[in-house]
Amino acid sequence: MRTLFSVLTLAAILSLAAVSSFAQDKLTNAEVISLTKAGLASSVIVEKIRTSTTDFDTSTDGLIALKQAGVADEVVSAMVTAKSGGSSQTPAAPGGQPAGDPNDPMSKHGYGIYLYSEEGGTRKMTQLQPTMSAQNRTGGGFTASITPFGLGKVKTKTNLPGRNAAIQIKETSPVFYFYLDASSGGLNTSSGIPSSPNEFTLVRFHQRSDNREVTIAKSNSWGSKGGLSDEYVVALTAEPLGNGVFKVTPTSPLKKGEYGFMMVNSGNANTSAGVGSKFFDFGVNMTP
């Protein structure tokens, strides 16, 4: 009888221990944030979610807190799925990246600049492709030669082929999303991928009959000045959203014309040379 009592007591103790362990093993928002800050890959955290008992807070405030803590979107998606009782196995897209809505700005995207638009409740993300500057030209030489005291200026201009960009929009206050490599805090020198919108300048081109151009240097008999001419530069506002994602908008509405985000460190890292510079170009045309 005593032996039976001992066995039952031991079983009860083990059962309580198992229940206690089960309660302690529940994965929470705080633990996911800790795993993220420890530097674990998103795929590892998603697998942990998939194989664990979870107790997540997926309320609006909970999701905002996760985003502010730098938790990746695919991890948050897995948490929401686990909370709803579904499978948290995130489907893989080509290249091993988690799949998502390609027209959702907060879904995973490849590095680049994307134009965001919304019409009739339908969202659309369009990636801007770079156009390379292939040549320079100089202007104002004759005027400079007849201007007294050598004050006349000669301008060096870099240009893009074609009078218009392939992408034309109607919005005068367009929204862009930059997906950049912010993992090294602006110190990445090997990947060549920008880490901040500050590495780009939005310029408005002067349109000619068969190309678009901007002035990149001025000189006279007394000296020279390299870099983009101020009258071509358009001010930008950049809002960091975390994980290398930035929402970028012009500070003021754009006028009708041709524009491009110039990658400042392109063109052999020399804006005075211009040739080889990358411009992510688009046009604003308010009429159909």
Secondary structure, DSSP 8 states (H G I E B T S, - for coil): -HHHHHHHHHHHHHHHHHHHHHHHT-B-HHHHHHHHHTT--HHHHHHHHHTS-B----SHHHHHHHHHTT--HHHHHHHHHHHHTS-----B-GGG-B---TT-TTS---SEEEEEEEETTEEEEEE--EEE--EEEEE-HHHHHHSGGG---EEEEEEEESSS-S-EE--SS-EEEEE---TTTT---SS----SGGGEEEEE-EE-SSEEEEEEEEEETTEEEES--GGGEE-EEEEEEETTEEEEEESS---SEEEEEEETT-TTT-TTT-TT-EEEEEEE----
